[in-house]
Amino acid sequence: MIILVSGCSTVSGGKKFGSPTEGMSSKDYQSLVFLDPQNTVRMDWAAVKDMPGYFLIDNQGHPSISVVDYDLAETIKKIDMGDTGNHHIWILPGARYAWSSQRYETDQFWTIDLTTQEVVDKFPVSMDGKTVIAPLHVGFAYTQPLAVVGNILDKENGYLTFLSTATRRPLQTIKLSCHGARDAMFTLDDSKVFVTCQQEPKGVSIVDVKSRKEIKMIPISGGRAGAMTPDGKYFLASAKGAIVIFDTKSGDIVKTLKVPGGGGNFTCLPDSSKCYNGLRKANSIAVIDMKSLEVIKVIETGPDANRLYLNPANTRYGLVANESGKSDVVTVIDTQKDVALKNINTGLGPHNIAFNPGGTRALVTTKKETVATLIDTSAADPMEWDVITTDIAAGIQNNGVRWVPTPEALINAMN
């Protein structure tokens, strides 16, 4: 294991780069820079806006992570993972380390030191006599060095594993009443974790963080993806033909919305005024007004519309990943007018999208190709956004993608 190095950064807002430590105060933990946008609410884009960086692509079917220089528009390195199955990259608070999580029917996690861009640890997530299958989506705590992950492919069990982001190892695995835990997210005070389950019986499990025990499980027909609103008021769960909205204080369902299709991922505007849900079978995304808790519009996009990714420099605009294995387009969305502006051609099966902090580049992984797509998103008018290249060297089943600082920028920020 690598000994952690902690240090204050010189970035705006007093955010710190380094690694969480055991026993650190909530104030110190919350001062760390948060750079993971997928299953967490907080994303400190302003703190890294002017930092040089790279995109990291997880190549699930090839034992590697591609390091992409988006200024050169090419892969400059491949990190050797040793084994396949690496699906998603998760940036730990402080941005010193990243985890790569597992999609195949095994339990291996990888830890990557972002100052060297090398794997420094591999560890099994299984513990407490419980075998974890496919721990995929990680949720990070907001006030303490804690994270959680489920077991998305397990049809017989529901498990939630608590991990330490200080030791970068699992702490405890608890049993849930629903199977195949998928998206697990902390409430903003870290008192509870809301978990969606993808296998039967599908539903949402609510876990008390202090006692590490399930409070209750609410069955949801066709339940799949989940997300917390940025203000922490609601947890959203997508299902077949429905969006289910939970009050995070009471844990009760406050509204069930009917939608065509369903099951896709959520993205909310930073002010929590609206959230967007992928309606996979309807090839559309639903626009949810979070004040009235109503679907106010359905926007047609493309095959298997799964998730909207917002440009951090101007969140009025974003890209929708239409991730069908037969799709080769992402859709540009205007979140002010809630309209689709145009489609941009990519490789086959666009799955994940990441922007650089300045919002000038977007990297689209294409899971049915051995290459990924780089898009120029620098124009103020998104109608001018266009492909730079569809030939970024990756690997088959390239899926997860994240922006990270360059090793040099990260080391400088830690000193």
N, C-alpha and C positions, 0 to 999 in steps of 0.2 A: 504494500500500500504506500502511496505517496503521502508524505507529511504535508499537512495543509499550510498554505502561506496566506496570510491575511494582510490587507493593507488598504489605506484610504486612496480613493481615486481623486483625480483632479477634474472629474466631469461635473456638469452643472447639477444643482440641486443637492450637493453633498452626498451623492450616492457612492457606495463603496464597492470595490471589486475585491474578491478573495474567496473565502469559503466559510460557510457557517461553522461554528464551534459548539461543542457540547456545553450546556449551561450558560450560553450567551443570553443577555437580556433581550426582551422583546424589542426594546428601542434599537439595540445594535443590529438585531436580525432584520428589522424593518428598514434599516439604513442601507442594506445590501441592494445592489442593482438587480432587478428582476427582468430577465430577457426571454422568458418562455411564454409565447402568446397562445398556445393551443388550448390547454385545459385550465388555464388560470386567468383571473380577471386582470391582475396588474401587469403592465408592460411599460417599462421605463424607456420609451423611445427617445424622449428629449435628452436623456442622460448620455446617449451614445450617438446622437445625430451626426456628429462630425468625425466619428471614429472610423478608421479604415477597417474593413472586414471581409469575410468570405461567406459563401453559402456551403453548408455541409449537407450532403445527400446520403441518406441511408439506402443502400442497395440490398434489399431483402434476399434476393436470390443469388447474390454474389457476396463473398465474405469481405466486404469493403465499405468504406465511406468515402465518397468523392469530395475533395476540397476544391471549390470553384472560385476562381478569381473573376468577379463579374465585370471588372474593368477590362481585363484581357479577354473576357468571354471564353474561358477555357478552364478545364480541370488541371490543376497544377500538382495534385498529389492524390494518392489513394491510401487511406488508413487501413492497415491490415487488421481485420476483426478476428481472423482465425476460424470462424464458423459463420454459417448463414442464419437467417431469421431476423436480423436486425432491421426493424421496421420504422421506428420513430426515434428521433433525437429530442432529448429534454434537457434544457439548460438549467442547472441547479442555481438557486439564488446566489448571487455573488459572481457568477459567470466564470469561476475558475474551472469547474468541472461540468461535464455533460454525461448523461446516461443515454445509452441506446437500448430500447426495450424490444421484447421478443414477440414475434407473431406466430412462430411455429409452435407445435405441441411440445414445448420444453419450457424451462423456467430461467434460462440464462439471461443475465443483464451484463452490459459492458459499461465500464467507467472510462471516460476519455479525459485526459488532462489537456485543457485547451491552450495551455502555454507551450505545449510540445506537439499537440495534435496527434497523440498516440494513445492507444489503449493501455491503461495502467492497472486495470483490475477486471476480472470476470468473476461473477458470483451467482449462485443459485438463489432464487427468491423463495423457494419452498422452505418451510420450517414448521415447528410445532406439530410434526407428524402429518402435515397437510401438503399434498403435492399440487403445486400451482401450475396450471397449463396456460401458456400464452399471456403473461403479464404485459399488457400492451400500453394502456393509456395512464399516464401519471398525473396526479393532482398535487400541487404544492400548498403547504400551509402558509398563512400570511403573517403569523406572529411568532413562530417557533420553527426550528430546523426539523421539519417533519414532512413526509410525503406519503401518498397512498397509491396502490395499484391493484387492479383486479385480476381476473382469470378468464378472459373473454371467450375462449373456446370450450370451456368445461361444461358439458351438458348434464353432469351429475351433481355438481357442487357449486356453491357460491362462496368465494373467498375474497377477503380484503386484507391486503398486507400493508402494514405500516412500516415505513423505512425512515432511517435517519439521514438527513442531508449533510450532517456533520461527519459521521463515520462512513457514510455512503454504503450502508449495509441494511438488510431487513431487521426489524425489531420484533414484530409479532404478526401472526396471521389469524384472523378471526373468521368464523363461519357466518354466512348470510342465508336468509330464507329464500332468496332467488338465485338462479344459477347463471354462470358466465358473466361475472361482474365486468362492466365495460368502462363507463365514465364515472370517476369518483372525484368529487370536489368539496373542499372545505367551505363552510360559511366564513364570512370575513373575520369573525371573532374566534375562529378555530374551535368552536364548541361542538359542531356536528359535521359529519360528512354525508353528503347525498350521493347515492350510487345507483346508476342504471344497470339493469341486467339484461343481457341479450339472448340468453337461453331460457327455455321453459323451466319453471314458471317465471315469466318476464314481469318486470316491475321496477320499483324504486325502493331501495333499502336506505334507511336513515340510521346512522351510527353515532353514538355518543363518543366523542374523542377521549375524554378523561377516563372513562371506565373501559373503553374499547369494547363496547357491547352494542348490539343492534337494538335500536329503540322500537322500530316497527318496519314492516315491509308492506307496500301498497301494490297490489297486482295491477299491471297495465297490459292490455292485450296488444301484442306487437311491439312492445317497448324496445328501444334501441339506444339512441344517443341522448346525452344530457349536457347541460351547461348552467352556470351561475350567471346572473345578470351582474354587470359591473358594480352596481350599488349594493349588491348582496341581498336584495329584497326577495328575489324569486329564484327558484330552481326550475328549469324547463326540461321536460322529457319528451322526446319525439316517439311516436308510435305509428302503427298502421292507420292512416286516415285521421290522425289526431295529434294535437300538441297538448300536453298536460302541464299545468302551471301550479307549482307548490309555493306556499308561503314558508320562507326559511325559518321564521321564528316558531311558528306552531307546528310545522311539518305537515300541514293539511293541504289537500288539493283545493285551490281557490277557483279554478276555471279549467274546463276542458274544451278545446277549440277543434272543430271539425275542419279537416283540410283534405285536398286530393293528394293521393300518394302518401308521403311521409317517411319518417325514419332517418332522415339526414341530420347533419350536424348543425349547430347553432352558432351565429355570430351576432353580437349586440353592438350598437353604437356606444362609444365611450361614455355618453351621458345617460345611458340606459333608456333613452326615449323610444327606441325601436330595436327589435331583434329580428333576425332573418333565419329561417329554417329551411334546409334542403328537403324538397319533396321529390324523392328519388324517382319513383315510378311515374310521377306526373311531369317529370322533366322541367321542374319549376322551383322557385323558392317562394316561401310565404313571408309576408311582411307583417309583423305583430306590433301593434301599438301598445306599449307597456303601461300607458296611463289608463286606457279603456279596457285593456286585456282582450283585444279583438284583432282578428286577422283583417287588415284593411286592404290588402292587395295580394294577388298571386302573379308573379313575374315569370313568364316563360324564358327559359335559358337554353338548356341542351340536355342530352341524354344523361340520366342519373345525376341530376344536380345535387351536389352533396354539401357544399359549404361555400360561404362568401368570405373572402380575405380582403381586409381593408388596407388601403394605402396609408401608411403611418404619417406621411407628410400632408395628406388631405383625405380624411376619412369619408368625405362625400363620395369618393369613388373606390371601387374595388373590383376584384376578379372572382368569378364563381367557377369552381372546379366541377366540370361535368364528367364524372369519373367512370362512366361506362367503358368497358373494354373495347367498345366499338366507337367511342367518341374521340375526336381529335380537336376539340375546341374548348376554350375558356370564354366566359361571357363578361364583358365590362358592364358594371352596374352603377347607376347614379342613385345614391341613397337619399338624396334630397327630393328628387322627383319620383323615385322608385320605379325606374324604367331600365330596361336593357338597352344599352347603346350600340353594342356591336359584339361580334364574336371574333376571337383571335385564334388562328390555327396553331396547334401544338403537335407534339407527338401523340401516340395512341394511349388513351387511358389516363388523362390528367388527374392526379390524385391529391397532391399537396401543393401549396403555394407559399412562398416566403418572399417578403420585400426586404430590401435593405433599409436602414433607419431613415435615410434621406428620401425614400420613396421613388428613387430613380430607376431601380431595377427590380424585376420580379423573376424568381426561378420557379418553374413549374415542373414537378416530377411527372413522368409518364410511365406508369407501371407496366405497360405492355411493350416497352422499348428498352434498349440498352443505353439510351441517351435521354437527356432532359432538355427542356426548352427555356431559353433566357429571353425575357421581354424588356424592351425599353419603355419605362413608365415615367419618364422625366418630363414629358410635355404637360403643361397645365390643362390642355384640352385632351381628355382621354380618348377622343376619336383619333388622335395621332399616336396613341400607344401602338407599338408593333413589335414583331419578333426580330430579335437580333440573330439568333441561331436556334435551330432545333437539334443541334448535334453536340451538346455538352456531354462529354464522356462520363457515363455512370455505370450501371449494371442492370441486369434484368430485374424486374420488380422494384425499380427505384421508387420509393414511397415517401418517407418522411424527409423534410428539409427544414433547416433552421439557418438564420443569420447568426454569426458569431464574430467578435473582434478578431483581428489578426493576432497571432501570438505576441508580436512586438508591441502592439497597442495595449494588449491585456497586461503584459509585464510592466509596461510604463505606468499604467493606471494603478497597479498594485503597489508601486514603489513611492 
